[in-house]
């Protein structure tokens, strides 16, 4: 298939495909007429990249998965390098979850303090005038 068809089937743009090609993630095969040609395997590579990016992976982090698929593995995450990226990403997410939990705890404390202060301020003060 040509680049336009691949882009349409993958749900992306031809510009993105050219960028992936320039980064070495998508093979650059050309037909005798000079047009780029792609197959179903390339569509599978793009699908893998897209899923990983939806999970928050940077483009370069998808490379081990692409390499694994190119090496003939039916799943891009069955190679040791792919597993290592999964582990790193999980550790990164665990760290972010910990940071968010800390921020949440601090914010909850600030809210409690603010509510207490607002409650005290809402009590009317009676002044006796004489």
Secondary structure, 3 states (H helix, E strand, C coil): CCHHHHHHHHCCCHHHHHHHHHCCCCCCCECCCCCECCCHHHHHHHHHHHHHHHCCCCHHHHHHHHHHHHCCCCCCCCCHHHHHHHHHHHHHHHHHHHHHHHHHHHHHHHHHHHHHHHHHHHCCCCCCCC
